[in-house]
């Protein structure tokens, strides 16, 4: 059994047969492809995205793309594995460029924000810096989120529940409000 990271030995004829089976839409060939290459492809994708959960998602999407576009594979231009690496790396780059990924990676886990907010709450009094007056410059929906978070003592999850909106919406409104307040204070 080959070590993880090492490609299993495969002759050109085995690779050709595998490609032919994939072109014939043989689902067992897809399983074989996954079993043979997934660990190595995952390692490559992980180097690009640096997040195991995202890498696994990218790998699945990449293998689906391989399955759907196997007809564009040209054995004269390189080995099957090399082509799949290129497909999966392109998929990883697309995932990193996706605005949803950027939002999720810039958003702190809820627990981290709650700990920081709780520790800051004991020493921070928003009234001392005139925050209530600054809030008047915000959109009403942003203001209501900050009112709950900073004056109401709510966590983001509690604010979302109280306002009956998704947690991501609370985070987006809070981030936009903080951005506006930063511009006002600079």
Legacy VTK file of the C-alpha trace (Angstrom):
# vtk DataFile Version 3.0
C-alpha trace
ASCII
DATASET POLYDATA
POINTS 186 float
0.000 0.000 0.000
1.529 3.356 -0.993
2.089 6.027 1.625
-0.177 9.073 1.681
1.352 11.646 -0.618
2.773 9.037 -2.973
0.927 8.292 -6.178
-0.039 4.664 -6.596
1.820 2.937 -9.373
-0.200 3.095 -12.548
0.718 2.172 -16.067
-0.309 4.211 -19.069
-2.693 1.479 -20.115
-4.389 1.474 -16.668
-4.747 5.236 -16.852
-6.124 5.003 -20.394
-8.658 2.378 -19.323
-9.697 4.538 -16.365
-10.226 7.561 -18.638
-12.237 5.421 -21.072
-14.434 4.178 -18.230
-14.950 7.761 -17.028
-15.879 8.834 -20.558
-18.385 5.946 -20.622
-19.870 7.359 -17.374
-18.953 4.295 -15.345
-19.674 5.339 -11.753
-17.391 2.602 -10.410
-14.552 4.315 -12.279
-15.405 7.526 -10.442
-15.155 5.636 -7.141
-11.806 4.195 -8.252
-10.618 7.661 -9.255
-11.602 8.980 -5.835
-9.988 6.109 -3.961
-6.796 6.370 -5.979
-6.282 10.150 -6.029
-8.397 11.905 -3.379
-5.779 11.913 -0.591
-3.112 13.386 -2.873
-5.477 15.943 -4.389
-6.664 16.949 -0.926
-3.057 17.601 0.123
-2.537 19.839 -2.915
-5.789 21.748 -2.374
-5.023 22.150 1.336
-1.785 23.922 0.432
-3.816 26.463 -1.540
-6.776 27.111 0.786
-5.164 26.331 4.176
-8.476 25.248 5.677
-9.335 21.561 5.951
-13.127 21.943 5.711
-12.868 24.239 2.705
-10.269 21.931 1.119
-12.635 18.970 1.406
-15.449 20.981 -0.184
-13.128 22.141 -2.968
-11.968 18.568 -3.556
-15.538 17.330 -3.937
-16.343 20.160 -6.338
-13.094 19.518 -8.207
-13.824 15.812 -8.599
-17.310 16.642 -9.816
-15.769 18.988 -12.364
-13.368 16.220 -13.432
-16.322 13.865 -13.856
-18.319 16.404 -15.856
-15.437 17.588 -18.040
-13.413 14.413 -18.528
-13.970 14.785 -22.261
-11.660 17.826 -22.230
-8.781 15.780 -20.805
-6.021 15.310 -23.402
-3.595 12.498 -22.602
-1.120 13.944 -25.120
-0.730 17.027 -22.905
-0.019 15.190 -19.654
-1.041 12.589 -17.132
-4.524 12.335 -15.706
-3.329 13.207 -12.194
-1.584 16.373 -13.432
-4.757 17.478 -15.204
-6.835 16.778 -12.080
-4.394 18.788 -9.948
-4.868 21.726 -12.313
-8.671 21.371 -12.184
-8.696 21.160 -8.372
-6.222 24.040 -7.934
-8.352 26.222 -10.203
-11.370 25.249 -8.122
-9.457 26.188 -4.943
-8.485 29.582 -6.348
-12.090 30.202 -7.388
-13.212 29.323 -3.854
-10.733 31.783 -2.350
-11.920 34.525 -4.710
-15.558 33.874 -3.859
-17.027 36.762 -1.808
-18.724 34.265 0.520
-15.319 32.812 1.441
-13.931 36.293 2.065
-16.879 37.093 4.330
-16.574 33.854 6.283
-12.812 34.124 6.693
-13.009 37.724 7.898
-15.790 36.936 10.363
-14.562 35.882 13.763
-16.054 32.847 15.421
-18.909 33.928 17.663
-17.215 32.656 20.811
-14.128 34.846 20.245
-16.225 37.983 19.833
-18.294 37.204 22.912
-15.184 36.721 25.068
-13.654 39.988 23.857
-16.954 41.838 24.282
-17.456 40.453 27.779
-13.952 41.416 28.895
-14.232 44.849 27.294
-17.674 45.465 28.797
-16.268 45.659 32.294
-13.909 48.532 31.375
-15.728 50.174 28.442
-18.571 52.604 28.905
-19.954 53.717 25.519
-21.523 56.802 27.086
-18.084 58.250 27.852
-17.148 58.645 24.200
-20.510 59.947 22.985
-21.364 56.764 21.124
-25.115 57.365 21.367
-24.710 60.634 19.461
-22.538 58.953 16.840
-25.184 56.259 16.368
-27.566 58.916 15.042
-25.436 58.966 11.867
-26.176 55.299 11.171
-28.982 53.698 9.221
-31.840 52.646 11.541
-31.206 48.909 11.040
-27.508 49.314 11.853
-28.367 51.436 14.897
-30.760 48.834 16.307
-28.074 46.137 16.018
-25.452 48.262 17.788
-27.993 49.297 20.437
-28.528 45.647 21.302
-24.840 44.708 21.119
-23.289 47.636 22.983
-26.062 49.083 25.122
-28.295 46.057 25.552
-25.463 43.676 26.415
-26.640 41.100 23.876
-24.387 38.695 22.051
-24.636 38.606 18.276
-26.714 35.433 18.483
-29.083 36.995 21.013
-29.433 40.128 18.854
-30.248 37.966 15.837
-32.889 36.111 17.826
-34.368 39.293 19.268
-34.537 41.005 15.859
-35.681 37.786 14.177
-32.940 38.032 11.515
-30.091 35.675 10.560
-26.856 35.851 12.546
-24.952 36.713 9.364
-27.205 39.759 8.908
-26.404 40.936 12.434
-22.690 40.543 11.714
-22.982 42.370 8.383
-24.929 45.265 9.892
-22.534 45.526 12.837
-19.517 45.505 10.522
-21.067 48.168 8.254
-21.979 50.305 11.273
-18.472 50.038 12.700
-17.039 51.008 9.325
-19.271 54.095 9.221
-18.353 55.036 12.792
-14.670 54.627 12.011
-14.978 57.010 9.056
-16.821 59.524 11.254
-14.171 59.407 13.959
-11.144 59.717 11.712
LINES 1 187
186 0 1 2 3 4 5 6 7 8 9 10 11 12 13 14 15 16 17 18 19 20 21 22 23 24 25 26 27 28 29 30 31 32 33 34 35 36 37 38 39 40 41 42 43 44 45 46 47 48 49 50 51 52 53 54 55 56 57 58 59 60 61 62 63 64 65 66 67 68 69 70 71 72 73 74 75 76 77 78 79 80 81 82 83 84 85 86 87 88 89 90 91 92 93 94 95 96 97 98 99 100 101 102 103 104 105 106 107 108 109 110 111 112 113 114 115 116 117 118 119 120 121 122 123 124 125 126 127 128 129 130 131 132 133 134 135 136 137 138 139 140 141 142 143 144 145 146 147 148 149 150 151 152 153 154 155 156 157 158 159 160 161 162 163 164 165 166 167 168 169 170 171 172 173 174 175 176 177 178 179 180 181 182 183 184 185
